[in-house]
Amino acid sequence: MSLTSKMAMIVVTSIAWTSAASAERMTTTSQEAFACVSWAAWHEYVLASLRPQGAQASKACPLRIAAKTKVIVVEDDAGAGASEIRYRGKNWFVDNQRLQ
């Protein structure tokens, strides 16, 4: 590999990394939200919340994030109304309508 192709590779890699990092944004929760460890767990929680007995906290959705808590949005639309957030150093899935 020549020096110019190595430099081009470094530039492309740094641009891609910067773009990915800049896609994240800080926001706050507008309402209390349950945080789930995966999209599948979040989806199951949402379906359970539609039943008369409602959804319960579980190993898959162990965290309740209070309203007006600052979080980092990793992906605004993770599918079917979910957003992927980073809170306390870990990624979680929450209802995107509960984010401002």
N, C-alpha and C positions, 0 to 999 in steps of 0.2 A: 504494500500500500504506500502510495506516495504521501508526502507531507500535506499537500492540499486536500487530498481525499480524507486524511485523518482529521484535519481541521474542519472540513465540511461535516464529517460524522459527529464531531464534538458539538458544533453549532446546532445541528438538527436535534441532537439528543437534549441539549440544554433548552432549546425552544419548546420541544415536546414536554419536558418536565415543568417548565414555567407555565405552559398552558394548562396542564393538569392541576397544578397548585393554585392557579388563579381562578379555577372554576369553583373552588370552595369559597363559601361566604359565611360570615357570622350573622346569626339572627337570634331571635328569642321565641320562646313558645308563647302562643296566645292563650292557650288553655292547658290544663293538666293533660299529660299524654303518657300512655304506657309505651315503653320501649322494648322491642323484641330483638332477639339475637340474629334472626334471619328473616328474609322476606316471607318464606313459607309460614313461619310462626306468626308473623304479623297478620298475614292473610287469614289464618285460622282464628286468631284473636278477633279480627273484625267480624268474621262470620258468627262467632260465638256471641258477640255483643248484640247481634240482631235477634237472638233468642230471648224468650221471656225472662229466663234466669240470668241473662247477661254473661259477660266474660269475667273470668277470674285471673288473678296473677298466677303465673306458673314459672317453671324453670326456663321456659322459652321466652317469657315476657316478664322478667322479674323486677324491672325498674319502672318506677312512676316518676316522671319528670314534672316538677311543679311549674305552674304558669310563670311567665316572665323570667325563665331561666335561659341563660345564654348558651347556645349550641352552635356547632359548625355544620353547615349543610354540605355534605359530600356529593350527593346526587339529588337534584330536585324531584325528578320523576323516576323512581325506581320501579314503577309499574303499578297499575291499579290503584293509584291514590296514595302510595307510600313514598316516603322520602328517606334516604339514608343520611344519618347524622353522625357526628363524632361528639361524644360527651364523656368527660373524664377519661380521655385517652382510648376509648373503645368505640367501634362503630355499632350503631343501632338502627332499627327501622321503626319509624313512627308515621302516623297519619299526617299527610302533608297539609291538611286543612288546619292543623293545630300549630302551624308555624307562621310567623309573620313575614 
